[in-house]
Amino acid sequence: MKIEFKFEKLRIWQDAMDFGEEVDKLTNHFPKKEIYNLSSQLRRASDSIALNISEGAIGQSNPEQSRFMGYAIRSLAEVVTCLHKAKRREYINNEIFEKHYQTSFKLMNMMIAFKKILK
């Protein structure tokens, strides 16, 4: 018998997990001088999305889950800002930026829709 946590069934959690892995790979190409700055910030913010979705889904009331979804949405906004910083500093080209920006936009819309259902 396979036991699953409630959040593992959520598509937004699955997508957030995938996105975090993509961002982690992306930051491997940033300059060494960014290892404790932009690289770290971007990885932590992208990981925080899935972490907050899962934390909110474990035995929480709808208002509590909605609150954690709000944290996840804020973390995603932080990721988008870091992507802009990376593009401005020429660590990523426009094509890579657009790819991750579009993924972010899709994930944001999914999270906002899910948050509305919780009310």
DSSP file (Angstrom, degrees, kcal/mol; ACC not computed):
  #  RESIDUE AA STRUCTURE BP1 BP2  ACC     N-H-->O    O-->H-N    N-H-->O    O-->H-N    TCO  KAPPA ALPHA  PHI   PSI    X-CA   Y-CA   Z-CA
    1    1 A M              0   0    0      0, 0.0     2,-0.5     0, 0.0     0, 0.0   0.000 360.0 360.0 360.0 126.4    0.0    0.0    0.0
    2    2 A K        -     0   0    0      2,-0.0     2,-0.5     0, 0.0     0, 0.0  -0.772 360.0-154.7 -90.8 125.6    1.4    3.4   -1.1
    3    3 A I        -     0   0    0     -2,-0.5     2,-0.4     0, 0.0     0, 0.0  -0.852  14.4-175.0-100.1 133.0    0.9    6.2    1.4
    4    4 A E        -     0   0    0     -2,-0.5     2,-0.2     5,-0.0    -2,-0.0  -0.959  24.6-122.8-127.0 146.2    0.8    9.7    0.1
    5    5 A F    >>  -     0   0    0     -2,-0.4     3,-0.9     1,-0.1     4,-0.5  -0.562  32.4-113.9 -78.1 152.5    0.6   13.0    1.8
    6    6 A K  G >4 S+     0   0    0      1,-0.3     3,-1.3    -2,-0.2     4,-0.3   0.884 114.4  54.7 -54.6 -42.9   -2.3   15.2    0.7
    7    7 A F  G >4 S+     0   0    0      1,-0.3     3,-1.4     2,-0.2    -1,-0.3   0.766  93.0  70.1 -68.1 -24.5    0.0   17.8   -0.9
    8    8 A E  G <4 S+     0   0    0     -3,-0.9    -1,-0.3     1,-0.3    -2,-0.2   0.735  96.3  54.6 -65.3 -20.6    1.7   15.2   -3.1
    9    9 A K  G << S+     0   0    0     -3,-1.3     2,-0.4    -4,-0.5    -1,-0.3   0.599  85.1 103.9 -85.7 -12.7   -1.5   14.9   -5.1
   10   10 A L    <>  -     0   0    0     -3,-1.4     4,-2.2    -4,-0.3     3,-0.2  -0.575  63.2-150.6 -77.2 125.1   -1.7   18.7   -5.8
   11   11 A R  H  > S+     0   0    0     -2,-0.4     4,-2.9     1,-0.2     5,-0.2   0.866  97.8  56.2 -60.5 -37.5   -0.7   19.6   -9.3
   12   12 A I  H  > S+     0   0    0      2,-0.2     4,-2.2     1,-0.2    -1,-0.2   0.873 107.5  48.6 -66.2 -34.8    0.5   23.0   -8.1
   13   13 A W  H  > S+     0   0    0     -6,-0.3     4,-2.5    -3,-0.2    -2,-0.2   0.933 112.3  48.6 -67.1 -45.4    2.9   21.3   -5.6
   14   14 A Q  H  X S+     0   0    0     -4,-2.2     4,-2.2     1,-0.2    -2,-0.2   0.924 114.2  45.7 -59.8 -45.8    4.2   19.0   -8.3
   15   15 A D  H  X S+     0   0    0     -4,-2.9     4,-2.6     1,-0.2    -1,-0.2   0.888 111.7  52.1 -65.8 -38.7    4.7   21.9  -10.7
   16   16 A A  H  X S+     0   0    0     -4,-2.2     4,-2.3    -5,-0.2    34,-0.3   0.878 108.5  51.6 -64.9 -37.4    6.4   23.9   -8.0
   17   17 A M  H  X S+     0   0    0     -4,-2.5     4,-1.7     2,-0.2    -2,-0.2   0.937 111.6  46.4 -63.1 -46.5    8.7   21.0   -7.2
   18   18 A D  H  X S+     0   0    0     -4,-2.2     4,-2.1     1,-0.2    -2,-0.2   0.913 111.5  52.1 -61.2 -43.2    9.7   20.8  -10.9
   19   19 A F  H  X S+     0   0    0     -4,-2.6     4,-2.6     1,-0.2     5,-0.2   0.903 106.0  54.3 -61.8 -42.3   10.2   24.6  -11.1
   20   20 A G  H  X S+     0   0    0     -4,-2.3     4,-2.1     1,-0.2    -1,-0.2   0.877 108.7  48.9 -59.2 -38.6   12.5   24.5   -8.1
   21   21 A E  H  X S+     0   0    0     -4,-1.7     4,-2.0     2,-0.2    -1,-0.2   0.889 110.3  50.8 -69.6 -39.0   14.7   21.9   -9.8
   22   22 A E  H  X S+     0   0    0     -4,-2.1     4,-2.1     2,-0.2    -2,-0.2   0.923 111.5  47.9 -62.2 -44.4   14.8   24.0  -13.0
   23   23 A V  H  X S+     0   0    0     -4,-2.6     4,-2.3     1,-0.2    -2,-0.2   0.897 108.1  55.1 -64.9 -40.4   15.8   27.1  -11.1
   24   24 A D  H  X S+     0   0    0     -4,-2.1     4,-0.8     1,-0.2    -1,-0.2   0.926 109.7  46.4 -58.4 -45.1   18.5   25.2   -9.2
   25   25 A K  H >< S+     0   0    0     -4,-2.0     3,-0.7     1,-0.2     4,-0.3   0.888 109.9  55.3 -63.6 -39.3   20.0   24.0  -12.5
   26   26 A L  H >< S+     0   0    0     -4,-2.1     3,-1.6     1,-0.2    -2,-0.2   0.908 103.5  53.6 -60.1 -43.6   19.8   27.6  -13.8
   27   27 A T  H >< S+     0   0    0     -4,-2.3     3,-1.5     1,-0.3    -1,-0.2   0.682  89.9  76.8 -70.6 -16.4   21.8   29.0  -10.9
   28   28 A N  T << S+     0   0    0     -4,-0.8    -1,-0.3    -3,-0.7    -2,-0.2   0.715  94.4  52.6 -63.1 -18.4   24.6   26.6  -11.5
   29   29 A H  T <  S+     0   0    0     -3,-1.6    -1,-0.3    -4,-0.3    -2,-0.2   0.412  85.6 106.5 -98.7   0.3   25.7   28.8  -14.4
   30   30 A F  S <  S-     0   0    0     -3,-1.5     5,-0.0     1,-0.1    61,-0.0  -0.408  84.6 -86.1 -74.8 156.9   25.8   32.0  -12.4
   31   31 A P    >   -     0   0    0      0, 0.0     3,-2.0     0, 0.0     8,-0.2  -0.249  35.4-115.0 -61.2 152.0   29.2   33.6  -11.6
   32   32 A K  G >  S+     0   0    0      1,-0.3     3,-2.0     2,-0.2     4,-0.3   0.812 112.7  69.0 -57.3 -31.9   30.9   32.3   -8.4
   33   33 A K  G 3  S+     0   0    0      1,-0.3     3,-0.3     2,-0.1    -1,-0.3   0.703  97.3  53.8 -63.3 -16.7   30.5   35.8   -6.9
   34   34 A E  G X >S+     0   0    0     -3,-2.0     5,-1.6     1,-0.2     3,-1.2   0.396  74.7 104.2 -96.0   2.2   26.8   35.2   -6.7
   35   35 A I  T < 5S+     0   0    0     -3,-2.0     5,-0.2     1,-0.3    -1,-0.2   0.851  93.6  29.7 -56.7 -36.9   26.9   32.0   -4.8
   36   36 A Y  T 3 5S+     0   0    0     -3,-0.3    -1,-0.3    -4,-0.3    -2,-0.1   0.361 129.9  39.2-102.3   4.5   25.9   33.6   -1.5
   37   37 A N  T <>5S+     0   0    0     -3,-1.2     4,-2.8     3,-0.1     5,-0.2   0.454 124.9   1.6-116.3-104.3   23.8   36.3   -3.1
   38   38 A L  H  >5S+     0   0    0      1,-0.2     4,-2.7     2,-0.2     5,-0.2   0.881 129.6  52.3 -62.9 -40.9   21.5   36.0   -6.1
   39   39 A S  H  ><S+     0   0    0     -5,-1.6     4,-2.3     2,-0.2    -1,-0.2   0.953 114.6  42.3 -59.4 -49.8   22.1   32.3   -6.7
   40   40 A S  H  > S+     0   0    0     -6,-0.8     4,-2.8     2,-0.2     5,-0.2   0.920 114.8  50.2 -63.5 -45.4   21.2   31.5   -3.1
   41   41 A Q  H  X S+     0   0    0     -4,-2.8     4,-2.4     1,-0.2     5,-0.2   0.911 111.8  48.1 -60.9 -43.6   18.3   33.9   -3.0
   42   42 A L  H  X S+     0   0    0     -4,-2.7     4,-2.2    -5,-0.2    -1,-0.2   0.907 113.5  46.6 -66.0 -43.1   16.8   32.5   -6.2
   43   43 A R  H  X S+     0   0    0     -4,-2.3     4,-2.4    -5,-0.2     5,-0.2   0.930 113.9  47.8 -65.1 -45.0   17.1   28.9   -5.1
   44   44 A R  H  X S+     0   0    0     -4,-2.8     4,-2.0     1,-0.2    -2,-0.2   0.911 113.2  48.0 -63.9 -42.1   15.7   29.6   -1.6
   45   45 A A  H  X S+     0   0    0     -4,-2.4     4,-0.9    -5,-0.2    -1,-0.2   0.910 112.9  47.6 -66.0 -41.8   12.7   31.5   -3.1
   46   46 A S  H  X S+     0   0    0     -4,-2.2     4,-0.8     1,-0.2     3,-0.5   0.890 113.5  47.8 -68.8 -37.4   11.9   28.8   -5.6
   47   47 A D  H  X S+     0   0    0     -4,-2.4     4,-2.0     1,-0.2    -1,-0.2   0.852 103.4  63.8 -67.6 -33.6   12.1   26.1   -3.0
   48   48 A S  H  X S+     0   0    0     -4,-2.0     4,-2.5    -5,-0.2     5,-0.2   0.768  91.6  65.6 -62.8 -26.6    9.9   28.1   -0.7
   49   49 A I  H  X S+     0   0    0     -4,-0.9     4,-1.9    -3,-0.5    -1,-0.2   0.981 109.0  35.3 -60.5 -57.7    7.0   27.9   -3.2
   50   50 A A  H  X S+     0   0    0     -4,-0.8     4,-2.5   -34,-0.3     5,-0.2   0.870 115.7  57.4 -65.7 -36.8    6.6   24.1   -2.8
   51   51 A L  H  X S+     0   0    0     -4,-2.0     4,-2.4     1,-0.2    -1,-0.2   0.918 109.3  44.2 -61.1 -43.6    7.5   24.2    0.9
   52   52 A N  H  X S+     0   0    0     -4,-2.5     4,-2.2     2,-0.2    -1,-0.2   0.867 111.3  53.6 -70.8 -35.8    4.7   26.6    1.6
   53   53 A I  H  X S+     0   0    0     -4,-1.9     4,-1.3    -5,-0.2    -2,-0.2   0.940 113.4  43.3 -62.5 -45.5    2.2   24.7   -0.5
   54   54 A S  H  X S+     0   0    0     -4,-2.5     4,-1.0     1,-0.2     3,-0.2   0.913 112.6  51.7 -68.0 -42.1    3.0   21.5    1.4
   55   55 A E  H  < S+     0   0    0     -4,-2.4     3,-0.5     1,-0.2    -1,-0.2   0.897 111.1  48.3 -62.1 -39.5    3.0   23.2    4.8
   56   56 A G  H  < S+     0   0    0     -4,-2.2     4,-0.3     1,-0.2    -1,-0.2   0.782 108.4  55.2 -70.2 -26.2   -0.4   24.7    4.2
   57   57 A A  H  < S+     0   0    0     -4,-1.3     2,-1.1    -3,-0.2    -1,-0.2   0.660  82.1  96.8 -84.0 -15.8   -1.9   21.5    3.0
   58   58 A I  S  < S-     0   0    0     -4,-1.0    -1,-0.1    -3,-0.5   -53,-0.0  -0.639 114.4 -44.5 -83.4 101.8   -1.1   19.4    6.0
   59   59 A G  S    S+     0   0    0     -2,-1.1     2,-0.2     1,-0.2    -1,-0.2   0.702  98.6 142.1  57.0  25.3   -4.1   19.3    8.3
   60   60 A Q        -     0   0    0     -4,-0.3    -1,-0.2    -3,-0.1     2,-0.1  -0.632  53.3-113.0 -98.5 155.2   -4.8   23.0    8.0
   61   61 A S     >  -     0   0    0     -2,-0.2     4,-2.9     1,-0.1     5,-0.2  -0.332  38.8-101.6 -72.2 165.3   -8.1   24.7    7.7
   62   62 A N  H  > S+     0   0    0      1,-0.2     4,-2.7     2,-0.2     5,-0.2   0.923 123.6  50.2 -58.1 -44.9   -9.0   26.5    4.5
   63   63 A P  H  > S+     0   0    0      0, 0.0     4,-1.8     0, 0.0    -1,-0.2   0.905 113.0  46.9 -61.4 -38.0   -8.1   29.9    5.8
   64   64 A E  H  > S+     0   0    0      2,-0.2     4,-2.0     1,-0.2    -2,-0.2   0.912 112.8  48.4 -68.1 -41.9   -4.7   28.6    7.1
   65   65 A Q  H  X S+     0   0    0     -4,-2.9     4,-2.1     1,-0.2    -1,-0.2   0.886 110.0  53.0 -64.6 -38.0   -4.0   26.8    3.8
   66   66 A S  H  X S+     0   0    0     -4,-2.7     4,-1.9    -5,-0.2    -1,-0.2   0.883 106.4  53.6 -63.0 -38.7   -4.9   30.1    2.0
   67   67 A R  H  X S+     0   0    0     -4,-1.8     4,-1.5     1,-0.2    -2,-0.2   0.924 110.1  46.1 -62.3 -45.2   -2.4   32.0    4.1
   68   68 A F  H  X S+     0   0    0     -4,-2.0     4,-2.2     1,-0.2    -1,-0.2   0.845 108.4  56.1 -67.9 -32.8    0.4   29.6    3.2
   69   69 A M  H  X S+     0   0    0     -4,-2.1     4,-2.4     1,-0.2    -1,-0.2   0.880 104.3  55.0 -64.6 -36.0   -0.6   29.8   -0.5
   70   70 A G  H  X S+     0   0    0     -4,-1.9     4,-2.1     2,-0.2    -2,-0.2   0.895 106.4  50.2 -60.9 -40.5   -0.2   33.5   -0.1
   71   71 A Y  H  X S+     0   0    0     -4,-1.5     4,-2.2     2,-0.2    -2,-0.2   0.907 109.8  51.0 -63.1 -41.3    3.4   32.9    1.2
   72   72 A A  H  X S+     0   0    0     -4,-2.2     4,-2.0     1,-0.2    -2,-0.2   0.900 109.0  50.9 -62.8 -41.3    4.0   30.7   -1.8
   73   73 A I  H  X S+     0   0    0     -4,-2.4     4,-2.0     1,-0.2    -1,-0.2   0.902 109.6  50.5 -63.3 -41.6    2.7   33.4   -4.2
   74   74 A R  H  X S+     0   0    0     -4,-2.1     4,-1.9     1,-0.2    -1,-0.2   0.893 108.6  52.2 -64.1 -39.0    5.0   36.0   -2.6
   75   75 A S  H  X S+     0   0    0     -4,-2.2     4,-2.1     1,-0.2    -1,-0.2   0.890 107.7  51.8 -63.8 -38.4    8.0   33.6   -3.0
   76   76 A L  H  X S+     0   0    0     -4,-2.0     4,-2.3     2,-0.2    -1,-0.2   0.893 106.7  53.0 -65.8 -38.6    7.1   33.2   -6.7
   77   77 A A  H  X S+     0   0    0     -4,-2.0     4,-2.0     1,-0.2    -1,-0.2   0.881 108.1  51.9 -62.2 -36.6    7.1   37.0   -7.0
   78   78 A E  H  X S+     0   0    0     -4,-1.9     4,-2.3     2,-0.2    -2,-0.2   0.898 107.3  52.3 -64.6 -41.2   10.6   37.0   -5.4
   79   79 A V  H  X S+     0   0    0     -4,-2.1     4,-2.5     2,-0.2    -2,-0.2   0.927 108.1  51.0 -59.5 -45.8   11.7   34.4   -8.0
   80   80 A V  H  X S+     0   0    0     -4,-2.3     4,-2.1     1,-0.2    -1,-0.2   0.903 109.7  50.0 -61.6 -41.1   10.5   36.6  -10.9
   81   81 A T  H  X S+     0   0    0     -4,-2.0     4,-2.2     1,-0.2    -1,-0.2   0.906 110.2  50.4 -64.2 -40.9   12.3   39.6   -9.5
   82   82 A C  H  X S+     0   0    0     -4,-2.3     4,-2.7     2,-0.2    -2,-0.2   0.875 107.5  54.0 -63.7 -37.4   15.5   37.5   -9.2
   83   83 A L  H  X S+     0   0    0     -4,-2.5     4,-2.2     2,-0.2    -2,-0.2   0.913 107.9  49.8 -62.7 -41.6   15.1   36.4  -12.8
   84   84 A H  H  X S+     0   0    0     -4,-2.1     4,-2.7     2,-0.2    -2,-0.2   0.919 110.8  49.9 -60.7 -43.3   14.9   40.0  -13.8
   85   85 A K  H  X S+     0   0    0     -4,-2.2     4,-2.2     1,-0.2    -2,-0.2   0.926 110.2  50.3 -60.4 -44.9   18.1   40.7  -11.9
   86   86 A A  H  <>S+     0   0    0     -4,-2.7     5,-3.1     1,-0.2     6,-1.0   0.880 111.8  47.9 -62.3 -38.6   19.8   37.8  -13.5
   87   87 A K  H ><5S+     0   0    0     -4,-2.2     3,-1.3     3,-0.2    -1,-0.2   0.924 111.2  49.8 -68.0 -44.3   18.8   39.0  -17.0
   88   88 A R  H 3<5S+     0   0    0     -4,-2.7    -2,-0.2     1,-0.3    -1,-0.2   0.843 111.4  48.9 -63.2 -33.4   19.9   42.6  -16.2
   89   89 A R  T 3<5S-     0   0    0     -4,-2.2    -1,-0.3    -5,-0.2    -2,-0.2   0.420 115.5-120.0 -86.1   1.8   23.3   41.2  -15.0
   90   90 A E  T < 5S+     0   0    0     -3,-1.3    -3,-0.2     2,-0.2    -2,-0.1   0.823  76.5 127.7  63.2  35.7   23.5   39.2  -18.2
   91   91 A Y  S   <S+     0   0    0     -5,-3.1     2,-0.3     1,-0.2    -4,-0.2   0.696  78.0  29.3 -86.6 -23.6   23.7   35.8  -16.4
   92   92 A I  S    S-     0   0    0     -6,-1.0    -1,-0.2    -9,-0.1    -2,-0.2  -0.971  83.0-126.9-133.0 149.5   20.8   34.6  -18.5
   93   93 A N     >  -     0   0    0     -2,-0.3     4,-2.5    -3,-0.1     5,-0.2  -0.358  35.7 -97.6 -88.4 175.5   19.7   35.5  -22.0
   94   94 A N  H  > S+     0   0    0      1,-0.2     4,-2.9     2,-0.2     5,-0.2   0.853 120.9  55.8 -63.1 -36.8   16.3   36.6  -23.0
   95   95 A E  H  > S+     0   0    0      2,-0.2     4,-2.0     1,-0.2    -1,-0.2   0.924 111.0  43.0 -63.7 -45.0   15.2   33.1  -24.2
   96   96 A I  H  > S+     0   0    0      2,-0.2     4,-2.2     1,-0.2     5,-0.3   0.911 113.9  52.4 -67.1 -42.4   16.0   31.5  -20.9
   97   97 A F  H  X S+     0   0    0     -4,-2.5     4,-2.8     1,-0.2    -2,-0.2   0.954 110.0  48.1 -56.5 -50.7   14.4   34.4  -19.0
   98   98 A E  H  X S+     0   0    0     -4,-2.9     4,-2.7     1,-0.2     5,-0.2   0.877 108.8  54.3 -60.5 -39.8   11.2   34.1  -21.1
   99   99 A K  H  X S+     0   0    0     -4,-2.0     4,-1.8     1,-0.2    -1,-0.2   0.950 115.5  37.9 -59.3 -50.1   11.0   30.3  -20.5
  100  100 A H  H  X S+     0   0    0     -4,-2.2     4,-2.3     2,-0.2    -2,-0.2   0.824 114.4  55.8 -73.6 -31.1   11.2   30.7  -16.7
  101  101 A Y  H  X S+     0   0    0     -4,-2.8     4,-2.5    -5,-0.3    -2,-0.2   0.925 108.5  47.5 -65.0 -44.6    9.0   33.8  -16.8
  102  102 A Q  H  X S+     0   0    0     -4,-2.7     4,-2.3     2,-0.2    -2,-0.2   0.900 111.8  50.1 -64.6 -41.4    6.2   31.9  -18.6
  103  103 A T  H  X S+     0   0    0     -4,-1.8     4,-2.5    -5,-0.2    -1,-0.2   0.914 111.4  49.8 -61.3 -42.5    6.5   29.0  -16.2
  104  104 A S  H  X S+     0   0    0     -4,-2.3     4,-2.7     2,-0.2    -2,-0.2   0.913 109.8  50.5 -61.4 -44.0    6.3   31.5  -13.3
  105  105 A F  H  X S+     0   0    0     -4,-2.5     4,-2.2     2,-0.2    -2,-0.2   0.910 111.5  47.6 -63.1 -43.3    3.2   33.1  -14.8
  106  106 A K  H  X S+     0   0    0     -4,-2.3     4,-2.1     2,-0.2    -1,-0.2   0.926 113.7  47.4 -63.4 -45.5    1.5   29.8  -15.3
  107  107 A L  H  X S+     0   0    0     -4,-2.5     4,-2.4     1,-0.2    -2,-0.2   0.894 110.0  53.5 -63.7 -40.4    2.3   28.7  -11.7
  108  108 A M  H  X S+     0   0    0     -4,-2.7     4,-2.6     1,-0.2     5,-0.2   0.927 108.8  48.6 -60.3 -46.1    1.1   32.1  -10.4
  109  109 A N  H  X S+     0   0    0     -4,-2.2     4,-2.2     1,-0.2    -1,-0.2   0.893 111.1  50.8 -62.8 -39.3   -2.2   31.8  -12.1
  110  110 A M  H  X S+     0   0    0     -4,-2.1     4,-2.3     2,-0.2    -1,-0.2   0.916 112.2  46.7 -62.9 -43.3   -2.7   28.2  -10.8
  111  111 A M  H  X S+     0   0    0     -4,-2.4     4,-2.6     2,-0.2    -2,-0.2   0.890 111.5  50.2 -68.7 -39.6   -1.9   29.3   -7.2
  112  112 A I  H  X S+     0   0    0     -4,-2.6     4,-1.9     2,-0.2    -1,-0.2   0.922 112.1  48.3 -64.2 -42.8   -4.2   32.3   -7.3
  113  113 A A  H  X S+     0   0    0     -4,-2.2     4,-1.5    -5,-0.2    -2,-0.2   0.911 112.8  48.1 -62.7 -42.8   -7.0   30.1   -8.6
  114  114 A F  H  X S+     0   0    0     -4,-2.3     4,-1.2     1,-0.2    -2,-0.2   0.906 109.2  53.3 -65.1 -41.4   -6.4   27.5   -5.9
  115  115 A K  H  X S+     0   0    0     -4,-2.6     4,-0.5     1,-0.2     3,-0.3   0.876 106.2  53.5 -60.8 -38.8   -6.3   30.2   -3.2
  116  116 A K  H >< S+     0   0    0     -4,-1.9     3,-0.9     1,-0.2    -1,-0.2   0.852 104.3  55.5 -65.7 -34.7   -9.7   31.5   -4.4
  117  117 A I  H 3< S+     0   0    0     -4,-1.5    -1,-0.2     1,-0.2    -2,-0.2   0.816 100.4  60.8 -66.1 -30.2  -11.2   28.0   -4.0
  118  118 A L  H 3<        0   0    0     -4,-1.2    -1,-0.2    -3,-0.3    -2,-0.2   0.667 360.0 360.0 -73.5 -16.9  -10.1   27.9   -0.4
  119  119 A K    <<        0   0    0     -3,-0.9    -1,-0.2    -4,-0.5    -2,-0.1   0.485 360.0 360.0 -76.5 360.0  -12.2   30.9    0.6
